[in-house]
Amino acid sequence: MLRWYRSNPSHIVPVKEIEVRPDLIFKEEPIQVLDRDINVLRRKIIPLVKVLWQNHDTEEATWQISSGGKRSKKKIYHRDHQLDKVMDLQKKPSLILQLKCIIQSQNHQRLLLRDLEKEVGFVAKWNFMSIIEKYPSIFGVGGGCGKELPFVTLTAKAEKIAREEGEARNLMEPILVKNLRKLLMLSIDCRVPLEKAELIGNELGLPHDFKKSLIFKYPEYFSIKVINGRAYLNLENWDSLLAVTAREERFARERMLQSAGGQNKVRITKDGNYLGPFAFKMCYAAGFRPNKSYLEELEKWQKMEFPSPYLNAKRFEVADPKTRKRVVAVLHELLSLTMEKRMISAKLDAFHSEYRLPSKLVLCLIKHHGIFYITNKTARSTVFLKEAYDGTNLVDKCPILMFNDKFVALSGRNETSSVDMELIVAIETYSKMLKQATYFIKEKVAARIYATRTWLSVNCGTHFGPPMDLTGATELTGKHVRETH
């Protein structure tokens, strides 16, 4: 039913005055930065800010590219081309090793070709088919006659290396158990979801059946408990002797070497390295040149004390600078527990709640680019521990990685050290320069001979027959090159 409306001043909604220009245009002005983020692309990093505009609500805030302040700052993140090259060198070997693991997981060490799509998917199947066809010295194809279905298996040489690798894994079992215990000791409640432990099983070097071969084999160390319908890998026995980080072990070794050398004065170097109980090893990229103020701030950070990563993170405040440095130590220790001292950033971020990692993990890693390095050479970004690599080579290789290199070497691919690679590049560059110099000298000599012949024919009337071919100066040019060098 319609009723007569009675006016009420309280029903009047106040309207904000918007300054409008004579051409009926008003200017949008930012009034507050709500959030910051960073977009890591393959070759550059783009800082972003979430801006709240004037006369707009918070829901209407937009992401804009940050200029970094009133003046443009210099580039602070430099690419490490040697570590980028590591990912390029691991593309084909990773496919070979992945196919080897799939074949070994089958019942009779045979993989039916029709089941390959179920294991790796339809798209990746063709990459593995090309690997099988390209490397007959590693993978053998059989069947296809009569009722027997075609299958792929390892050759005799590959099976021999695989058996040796299995024996090496058995010898390394105490080390794998120790690393798994340290992984659980780093967590808040000394437990990790079982699916997350399986997620990084390859990085830790754990066998595929580690639930049977390790967890149930060592009930005094591990157990599986179901909490709220989720299976957790629980630590049963805490060992204080294992609560020593790889950074502390390195400091103990360097201190022994320093005491043997008789150097007592400790100072920070130009590359930011400082020998102290709370310092990290810095490995900056070749293009990074820290200034004096940067080194002063870095020295304060290197000398700052922080709690051990093996202490419970619930005891510390997130905003405390010592707690932030402890997070760097946790990331350093996690990467140190892996075989190749690297991990996909998504897998690292999966342990956000278990280790109290920062919400913006990429920003934390980029800030400490002297310790960590992020590469986007593959489909997923990978985090490296920089001190563990010397160029493209891993400094300390475990026996499992050595057997992987031996297995890949059956394909005819030889692993080349960084020194050999530099030598090859230098030889190629020198040969290219020599070709250019030879071609330049040929042109000069031929042009001079042609000019002399022309002058004699014009001034002296001497006839030399047909014009000389420019390639006729080859012998003279070669002699001149030898005398020059």
DRENLUMLUM-195918 format. One record per residue (C-alpha): x, y, z; residue in one letter. Coordinates in steps of 0.25 Angstrom, whole numbers, plus 5000, padded with zeros to 4 digits. Example, Ala and Ser with C-alpha at 12.3 -4.5 7.8 and 13.67 -1.06 7.14 Angstrom:
+------+------+------+------+
|    u |    v |    w | code |
+------+------+------+------+
| 5049 | 4982 | 5031 |    A |
| 5055 | 4996 | 5029 |    S |
+------+------+------+------+
END
This chain:
+------+------+------+------+
|    u |    v |    w | code |
+------+------+------+------+
| 5000 | 5000 | 5000 |    M |
| 5006 | 5014 | 4996 |    L |
| 5007 | 5024 | 5007 |    R |
| 5010 | 5038 | 5008 |    W |
| 5025 | 5041 | 5011 |    Y |
| 5028 | 5051 | 5022 |    R |
| 5041 | 5058 | 5020 |    S |
| 5052 | 5056 | 5030 |    N |
| 5066 | 5063 | 5030 |    P |
| 5073 | 5051 | 5035 |    S |
| 5069 | 5044 | 5022 |    H |
| 5078 | 5053 | 5013 |    I |
| 5091 | 5046 | 5009 |    V |
| 5103 | 5055 | 5009 |    P |
| 5110 | 5055 | 4995 |    V |
| 5125 | 5058 | 4995 |    K |
| 5129 | 5070 | 4986 |    E |
| 5137 | 5066 | 4974 |    I |
| 5145 | 5077 | 4968 |    E |
| 5142 | 5077 | 4953 |    V |
| 5150 | 5085 | 4943 |    R |
| 5143 | 5094 | 4933 |    P |
| 5144 | 5082 | 4923 |    D |
| 5136 | 5073 | 4933 |    L |
| 5149 | 5065 | 4936 |    I |
| 5154 | 5061 | 4950 |    F |
| 5168 | 5056 | 4953 |    K |
| 5170 | 5042 | 4960 |    E |
| 5180 | 5044 | 4971 |    E |
| 5186 | 5032 | 4979 |    P |
| 5185 | 5034 | 4994 |    I |
| 5190 | 5021 | 5000 |    Q |
| 5198 | 5009 | 4997 |    V |
| 5191 | 4997 | 5002 |    L |
| 5200 | 4986 | 4999 |    D |
| 5213 | 4982 | 4991 |    R |
| 5217 | 4970 | 4983 |    D |
| 5227 | 4966 | 4972 |    I |
| 5225 | 4959 | 4959 |    N |
| 5237 | 4951 | 4955 |    V |
| 5238 | 4948 | 4940 |    L |
| 5248 | 4940 | 4932 |    R |
| 5258 | 4952 | 4930 |    R |
| 5253 | 4963 | 4939 |    K |
| 5246 | 4966 | 4952 |    I |
| 5235 | 4976 | 4953 |    I |
| 5231 | 4983 | 4966 |    P |
| 5216 | 4985 | 4968 |    L |
| 5208 | 4993 | 4978 |    V |
| 5193 | 4993 | 4981 |    K |
| 5188 | 5007 | 4981 |    V |
| 5176 | 5013 | 4987 |    L |
| 5171 | 5025 | 4979 |    W |
| 5163 | 5037 | 4983 |    Q |
| 5148 | 5036 | 4983 |    N |
| 5149 | 5021 | 4982 |    H |
| 5147 | 5010 | 4992 |    D |
| 5157 | 4999 | 4996 |    T |
| 5151 | 4989 | 4987 |    E |
| 5154 | 4998 | 4975 |    E |
| 5169 | 4998 | 4978 |    A |
| 5177 | 4995 | 4966 |    T |
| 5191 | 4989 | 4965 |    W |
| 5201 | 4998 | 4958 |    Q |
| 5216 | 4997 | 4954 |    I |
| 5225 | 5003 | 4965 |    S |
| 5235 | 5013 | 4961 |    S |
| 5243 | 5011 | 4974 |    G |
| 5242 | 5025 | 4979 |    G |
| 5244 | 5039 | 4974 |    K |
| 5256 | 5035 | 4966 |    R |
| 5259 | 5022 | 4959 |    S |
| 5268 | 5012 | 4966 |    K |
| 5279 | 5004 | 4961 |    K |
| 5276 | 4989 | 4958 |    K |
| 5279 | 4981 | 4970 |    I |
| 5276 | 4967 | 4965 |    Y |
| 5286 | 4962 | 4956 |    H |
| 5285 | 4949 | 4948 |    R |
| 5295 | 4938 | 4951 |    D |
| 5297 | 4932 | 4937 |    H |
| 5305 | 4920 | 4942 |    Q |
| 5293 | 4915 | 4951 |    L |
| 5283 | 4918 | 4940 |    D |
| 5292 | 4909 | 4931 |    K |
| 5290 | 4898 | 4942 |    V |
| 5276 | 4897 | 4939 |    M |
| 5278 | 4896 | 4924 |    D |
| 5288 | 4885 | 4925 |    L |
| 5278 | 4877 | 4934 |    Q |
| 5266 | 4877 | 4924 |    K |
| 5269 | 4864 | 4916 |    K |
| 5276 | 4857 | 4928 |    P |
| 5264 | 4859 | 4937 |    S |
| 5255 | 4852 | 4926 |    L |
| 5265 | 4840 | 4926 |    I |
| 5265 | 4839 | 4941 |    L |
| 5250 | 4841 | 4942 |    Q |
| 5248 | 4830 | 4932 |    L |
| 5258 | 4821 | 4939 |    K |
| 5250 | 4822 | 4952 |    C |
| 5237 | 4819 | 4946 |    I |
| 5243 | 4806 | 4940 |    I |
| 5249 | 4802 | 4953 |    Q |
| 5235 | 4804 | 4960 |    S |
| 5229 | 4794 | 4951 |    Q |
| 5227 | 4780 | 4956 |    N |
| 5236 | 4773 | 4946 |    H |
| 5245 | 4785 | 4943 |    Q |
| 5237 | 4786 | 4930 |    R |
| 5228 | 4798 | 4926 |    L |
| 5217 | 4795 | 4915 |    L |
| 5217 | 4806 | 4905 |    L |
| 5202 | 4807 | 4906 |    R |
| 5203 | 4810 | 4921 |    D |
| 5213 | 4821 | 4918 |    L |
| 5202 | 4831 | 4916 |    E |
| 5196 | 4827 | 4930 |    K |
| 5209 | 4830 | 4937 |    E |
| 5213 | 4844 | 4930 |    V |
| 5201 | 4849 | 4923 |    G |
| 5198 | 4850 | 4908 |    F |
| 5206 | 4862 | 4905 |    V |
| 5219 | 4858 | 4912 |    A |
| 5218 | 4844 | 4907 |    K |
| 5223 | 4848 | 4893 |    W |
| 5236 | 4854 | 4900 |    N |
| 5239 | 4841 | 4907 |    F |
| 5236 | 4833 | 4894 |    M |
| 5247 | 4842 | 4887 |    S |
| 5256 | 4839 | 4899 |    I |
| 5254 | 4824 | 4897 |    I |
| 5257 | 4825 | 4882 |    E |
| 5269 | 4834 | 4884 |    K |
| 5276 | 4826 | 4894 |    Y |
| 5276 | 4811 | 4891 |    P |
| 5289 | 4809 | 4900 |    S |
| 5280 | 4812 | 4912 |    I |
| 5266 | 4808 | 4908 |    F |
| 5263 | 4795 | 4901 |    G |
| 5249 | 4792 | 4894 |    V |
| 5244 | 4778 | 4893 |    G |
| 5231 | 4771 | 4890 |    G |
| 5221 | 4774 | 4879 |    G |
| 5221 | 4760 | 4874 |    C |
| 5209 | 4751 | 4875 |    G |
| 5201 | 4754 | 4888 |    K |
| 5213 | 4760 | 4895 |    E |
| 5210 | 4775 | 4896 |    L |
| 5222 | 4785 | 4893 |    P |
| 5230 | 4789 | 4906 |    F |
| 5242 | 4797 | 4910 |    V |
| 5253 | 4793 | 4920 |    T |
| 5267 | 4796 | 4924 |    L |
| 5279 | 4791 | 4916 |    T |
| 5289 | 4782 | 4923 |    A |
| 5299 | 4794 | 4925 |    K |
| 5288 | 4802 | 4931 |    A |
| 5283 | 4791 | 4940 |    E |
| 5297 | 4789 | 4945 |    K |
| 5298 | 4804 | 4949 |    I |
| 5284 | 4804 | 4955 |    A |
| 5288 | 4792 | 4964 |    R |
| 5301 | 4800 | 4968 |    E |
| 5292 | 4812 | 4971 |    E |
| 5283 | 4803 | 4980 |    G |
| 5295 | 4798 | 4988 |    E |
| 5299 | 4813 | 4990 |    A |
| 5285 | 4816 | 4995 |    R |
| 5286 | 4805 | 5005 |    N |
| 5300 | 4810 | 5010 |    L |
| 5294 | 4825 | 5010 |    M |
| 5282 | 4820 | 5018 |    E |
| 5287 | 4826 | 5032 |    P |
| 5290 | 4839 | 5025 |    I |
| 5276 | 4839 | 5019 |    L |
| 5270 | 4836 | 5033 |    V |
| 5278 | 4847 | 5039 |    K |
| 5273 | 4857 | 5029 |    N |
| 5259 | 4853 | 5030 |    L |
| 5260 | 4855 | 5045 |    R |
| 5266 | 4868 | 5044 |    K |
| 5254 | 4872 | 5035 |    L |
| 5244 | 4869 | 5045 |    L |
| 5252 | 4875 | 5056 |    M |
| 5252 | 4889 | 5049 |    L |
| 5236 | 4889 | 5049 |    S |
| 5228 | 4895 | 5060 |    I |
| 5222 | 4882 | 5066 |    D |
| 5232 | 4872 | 5060 |    C |
| 5223 | 4867 | 5050 |    R |
| 5220 | 4869 | 5035 |    V |
| 5208 | 4865 | 5027 |    P |
| 5212 | 4852 | 5020 |    L |
| 5208 | 4857 | 5006 |    E |
| 5218 | 4869 | 5008 |    K |
| 5229 | 4859 | 5012 |    A |
| 5226 | 4851 | 4999 |    E |
| 5226 | 4864 | 4991 |    L |
| 5240 | 4867 | 4994 |    I |
| 5245 | 4852 | 4995 |    G |
| 5253 | 4853 | 4982 |    N |
| 5260 | 4866 | 4986 |    E |
| 5264 | 4859 | 4999 |    L |
| 5268 | 4846 | 4992 |    G |
| 5258 | 4837 | 4999 |    L |
| 5254 | 4824 | 4992 |    P |
| 5240 | 4824 | 4986 |    H |
| 5235 | 4814 | 4997 |    D |
| 5241 | 4821 | 5008 |    F |
| 5229 | 4819 | 5017 |    K |
| 5232 | 4804 | 5017 |    K |
| 5247 | 4805 | 5016 |    S |
| 5250 | 4816 | 5026 |    L |
| 5238 | 4820 | 5034 |    I |
| 5233 | 4806 | 5038 |    F |
| 5248 | 4801 | 5039 |    K |
| 5251 | 4812 | 5050 |    Y |
| 5240 | 4812 | 5059 |    P |
| 5249 | 4819 | 5070 |    E |
| 5250 | 4831 | 5061 |    Y |
| 5237 | 4832 | 5053 |    F |
| 5223 | 4829 | 5053 |    S |
| 5210 | 4832 | 5045 |    I |
| 5199 | 4839 | 5053 |    K |
| 5185 | 4843 | 5047 |    V |
| 5181 | 4857 | 5052 |    I |
| 5167 | 4862 | 5048 |    N |
| 5167 | 4852 | 5037 |    G |
| 5181 | 4856 | 5031 |    R |
| 5193 | 4847 | 5032 |    A |
| 5205 | 4853 | 5039 |    Y |
| 5220 | 4848 | 5039 |    L |
| 5223 | 4850 | 5054 |    N |
| 5237 | 4850 | 5061 |    L |
| 5238 | 4841 | 5073 |    E |
| 5252 | 4844 | 5078 |    N |
| 5258 | 4857 | 5079 |    W |
| 5274 | 4857 | 5078 |    D |
| 5281 | 4870 | 5082 |    S |
| 5293 | 4866 | 5075 |    L |
| 5286 | 4867 | 5062 |    L |
| 5282 | 4881 | 5065 |    A |
| 5294 | 4887 | 5058 |    V |
| 5292 | 4895 | 5045 |    T |
| 5301 | 4893 | 5032 |    A |
| 5305 | 4908 | 5034 |    R |
| 5310 | 4905 | 5048 |    E |
| 5318 | 4893 | 5043 |    E |
| 5324 | 4902 | 5032 |    R |
| 5328 | 4912 | 5043 |    F |
| 5334 | 4902 | 5051 |    A |
| 5343 | 4897 | 5040 |    R |
| 5347 | 4911 | 5035 |    E |
| 5350 | 4915 | 5050 |    R |
| 5359 | 4903 | 5051 |    M |
| 5366 | 4907 | 5038 |    L |
| 5368 | 4921 | 5042 |    Q |
| 5374 | 4917 | 5056 |    S |
| 5384 | 4908 | 5048 |    A |
| 5387 | 4919 | 5039 |    G |
| 5390 | 4929 | 5051 |    G |
| 5380 | 4940 | 5046 |    Q |
| 5373 | 4946 | 5058 |    N |
| 5368 | 4959 | 5052 |    K |
| 5354 | 4957 | 5047 |    V |
| 5347 | 4967 | 5038 |    R |
| 5337 | 4968 | 5027 |    I |
| 5342 | 4968 | 5013 |    T |
| 5337 | 4975 | 5001 |    K |
| 5328 | 4964 | 4996 |    D |
| 5321 | 4964 | 5009 |    G |
| 5327 | 4952 | 5016 |    N |
| 5330 | 4952 | 5030 |    Y |
| 5335 | 4940 | 5039 |    L |
| 5326 | 4940 | 5051 |    G |
| 5317 | 4930 | 5058 |    P |
| 5304 | 4937 | 5053 |    F |
| 5309 | 4941 | 5039 |    A |
| 5305 | 4935 | 5025 |    F |
| 5314 | 4933 | 5013 |    K |
| 5311 | 4943 | 5002 |    M |
| 5312 | 4940 | 4988 |    C |
| 5308 | 4952 | 4980 |    Y |
| 5307 | 4952 | 4964 |    A |
| 5318 | 4957 | 4956 |    A |
| 5311 | 4970 | 4952 |    G |
| 5307 | 4974 | 4967 |    F |
| 5316 | 4984 | 4973 |    R |
| 5312 | 4988 | 4988 |    P |
| 5315 | 5002 | 4993 |    N |
| 5320 | 5006 | 5006 |    K |
| 5307 | 5008 | 5013 |    S |
| 5302 | 4995 | 5008 |    Y |
| 5314 | 4988 | 5014 |    L |
| 5312 | 4995 | 5027 |    E |
| 5297 | 4990 | 5028 |    E |
| 5301 | 4976 | 5024 |    L |
| 5312 | 4976 | 5034 |    E |
| 5302 | 4979 | 5045 |    K |
| 5293 | 4969 | 5040 |    W |
| 5304 | 4958 | 5039 |    Q |
| 5308 | 4961 | 5054 |    K |
| 5294 | 4961 | 5059 |    M |
| 5290 | 4949 | 5068 |    E |
| 5278 | 4941 | 5065 |    F |
| 5272 | 4928 | 5071 |    P |
| 5275 | 4914 | 5065 |    S |
| 5266 | 4909 | 5054 |    P |
| 5263 | 4897 | 5062 |    Y |
| 5256 | 4905 | 5073 |    L |
| 5241 | 4906 | 5073 |    N |
| 5237 | 4917 | 5064 |    A |
| 5225 | 4920 | 5073 |    K |
| 5234 | 4926 | 5084 |    R |
| 5238 | 4938 | 5075 |    F |
| 5231 | 4950 | 5069 |    E |
| 5230 | 4951 | 5054 |    V |
| 5233 | 4966 | 5054 |    A |
| 5246 | 4964 | 5062 |    D |
| 5259 | 4966 | 5053 |    P |
| 5265 | 4954 | 5060 |    K |
| 5253 | 4945 | 5056 |    T |
| 5254 | 4950 | 5042 |    R |
| 5269 | 4946 | 5041 |    K |
| 5265 | 4933 | 5047 |    R |
| 5255 | 4930 | 5036 |    V |
| 5267 | 4932 | 5026 |    V |
| 5275 | 4922 | 5034 |    A |
| 5263 | 4912 | 5033 |    V |
| 5262 | 4914 | 5018 |    L |
| 5277 | 4912 | 5017 |    H |
| 5276 | 4899 | 5026 |    E |
| 5265 | 4893 | 5017 |    L |
| 5273 | 4895 | 5004 |    L |
| 5285 | 4889 | 5011 |    S |
| 5277 | 4876 | 5014 |    L |
| 5274 | 4874 | 4999 |    T |
| 5284 | 4866 | 4990 |    M |
| 5285 | 4877 | 4979 |    E |
| 5284 | 4889 | 4989 |    K |
| 5272 | 4894 | 4981 |    R |
| 5257 | 4893 | 4981 |    M |
| 5245 | 4898 | 4974 |    I |
| 5240 | 4910 | 4980 |    S |
| 5226 | 4905 | 4980 |    A |
| 5230 | 4893 | 4988 |    K |
| 5238 | 4902 | 4998 |    L |
| 5226 | 4910 | 5000 |    D |
| 5217 | 4898 | 5003 |    A |
| 5224 | 4898 | 5017 |    F |
| 5219 | 4911 | 5020 |    H |
| 5211 | 4907 | 5033 |    S |
| 5221 | 4897 | 5038 |    E |
| 5233 | 4906 | 5038 |    Y |
| 5226 | 4919 | 5039 |    R |
| 5232 | 4924 | 5026 |    L |
| 5229 | 4938 | 5022 |    P |
| 5216 | 4941 | 5014 |    S |
| 5224 | 4947 | 5003 |    K |
| 5235 | 4937 | 5001 |    L |
| 5240 | 4942 | 4988 |    V |
| 5242 | 4956 | 4993 |    L |
| 5250 | 4950 | 5005 |    C |
| 5259 | 4942 | 4995 |    L |
| 5262 | 4954 | 4986 |    I |
| 5265 | 4962 | 4998 |    K |
| 5276 | 4952 | 5002 |    H |
| 5281 | 4950 | 4988 |    H |
| 5295 | 4948 | 4993 |    G |
| 5291 | 4935 | 4999 |    I |
| 5279 | 4930 | 4990 |    F |
| 5277 | 4931 | 4975 |    Y |
| 5264 | 4929 | 4968 |    I |
| 5264 | 4925 | 4953 |    T |
| 5252 | 4924 | 4944 |    N |
| 5259 | 4916 | 4933 |    K |
| 5249 | 4905 | 4934 |    T |
| 5234 | 4905 | 4935 |    A |
| 5235 | 4906 | 4950 |    R |
| 5244 | 4915 | 4958 |    S |
| 5255 | 4909 | 4965 |    T |
| 5263 | 4914 | 4978 |    V |
| 5278 | 4911 | 4979 |    F |
| 5287 | 4911 | 4991 |    L |
| 5298 | 4919 | 4984 |    K |
| 5310 | 4915 | 4993 |    E |
| 5308 | 4901 | 4989 |    A |
| 5311 | 4903 | 4975 |    Y |
| 5324 | 4907 | 4968 |    D |
| 5320 | 4912 | 4954 |    G |
| 5311 | 4901 | 4949 |    T |
| 5317 | 4890 | 4957 |    N |
| 5312 | 4885 | 4971 |    L |
| 5323 | 4886 | 4981 |    V |
| 5319 | 4874 | 4990 |    D |
| 5312 | 4863 | 4982 |    K |
| 5306 | 4851 | 4989 |    C |
| 5308 | 4837 | 4983 |    P |
| 5294 | 4836 | 4978 |    I |
| 5297 | 4849 | 4969 |    L |
| 5310 | 4842 | 4964 |    M |
| 5302 | 4830 | 4960 |    F |
| 5292 | 4839 | 4953 |    N |
| 5303 | 4845 | 4945 |    D |
| 5309 | 4831 | 4942 |    K |
| 5295 | 4827 | 4937 |    F |
| 5293 | 4839 | 4928 |    V |
| 5307 | 4837 | 4922 |    A |
| 5302 | 4825 | 4915 |    L |
| 5295 | 4834 | 4906 |    S |
| 5308 | 4839 | 4901 |    G |
| 5307 | 4852 | 4908 |    R |
| 5320 | 4856 | 4916 |    N |
| 5319 | 4865 | 4928 |    E |
| 5329 | 4876 | 4925 |    T |
| 5335 | 4885 | 4936 |    S |
| 5333 | 4900 | 4937 |    S |
| 5348 | 4901 | 4933 |    V |
| 5347 | 4893 | 4921 |    D |
| 5335 | 4900 | 4917 |    M |
| 5342 | 4913 | 4918 |    E |
| 5354 | 4907 | 4910 |    L |
| 5344 | 4903 | 4899 |    I |
| 5338 | 4917 | 4898 |    V |
| 5351 | 4923 | 4898 |    A |
| 5356 | 4914 | 4887 |    I |
| 5343 | 4917 | 4878 |    E |
| 5345 | 4932 | 4880 |    T |
| 5359 | 4931 | 4876 |    Y |
| 5357 | 4923 | 4864 |    S |
| 5345 | 4933 | 4860 |    K |
| 5355 | 4945 | 4861 |    M |
| 5365 | 4937 | 4853 |    L |
| 5356 | 4935 | 4842 |    K |
| 5352 | 4949 | 4842 |    Q |
| 5366 | 4954 | 4842 |    A |
| 5370 | 4944 | 4831 |    T |
| 5358 | 4949 | 4822 |    Y |
| 5362 | 4964 | 4825 |    F |
| 5377 | 4961 | 4821 |    I |
| 5372 | 4954 | 4808 |    K |
| 5364 | 4966 | 4804 |    E |
| 5376 | 4975 | 4807 |    K |
| 5386 | 4967 | 4799 |    V |
| 5377 | 4964 | 4787 |    A |
| 5373 | 4979 | 4786 |    A |
| 5388 | 4983 | 4787 |    R |
| 5392 | 4974 | 4776 |    I |
| 5380 | 4978 | 4767 |    Y |
| 5384 | 4993 | 4769 |    A |
| 5398 | 4990 | 4765 |    T |
| 5394 | 4982 | 4752 |    R |
| 5385 | 4994 | 4748 |    T |
| 5395 | 5004 | 4750 |    W |
| 5406 | 4996 | 4742 |    L |
| 5395 | 4994 | 4731 |    S |
| 5392 | 5009 | 4730 |    V |
| 5405 | 5015 | 4732 |    N |
| 5415 | 5005 | 4726 |    C |
| 5405 | 4999 | 4716 |    G |
| 5408 | 4985 | 4722 |    T |
| 5397 | 4975 | 4719 |    H |
| 5394 | 4964 | 4729 |    F |
| 5383 | 4956 | 4722 |    G |
| 5370 | 4954 | 4729 |    P |
| 5367 | 4960 | 4743 |    P |
| 5373 | 4953 | 4755 |    M |
| 5364 | 4944 | 4763 |    D |
| 5363 | 4950 | 4777 |    L |
| 5365 | 4936 | 4783 |    T |
| 5379 | 4936 | 4777 |    G |
| 5385 | 4942 | 4789 |    A |
| 5383 | 4930 | 4798 |    T |
| 5397 | 4926 | 4799 |    E |
| 5402 | 4940 | 4802 |    L |
| 5391 | 4942 | 4812 |    T |
| 5394 | 4929 | 4819 |    G |
| 5409 | 4933 | 4820 |    K |
| 5406 | 4947 | 4825 |    H |
| 5397 | 4941 | 4836 |    V |
| 5407 | 4932 | 4841 |    R |
| 5418 | 4943 | 4841 |    E |
| 5408 | 4952 | 4848 |    T |
| 5405 | 4941 | 4859 |    H |
+------+------+------+------+
END
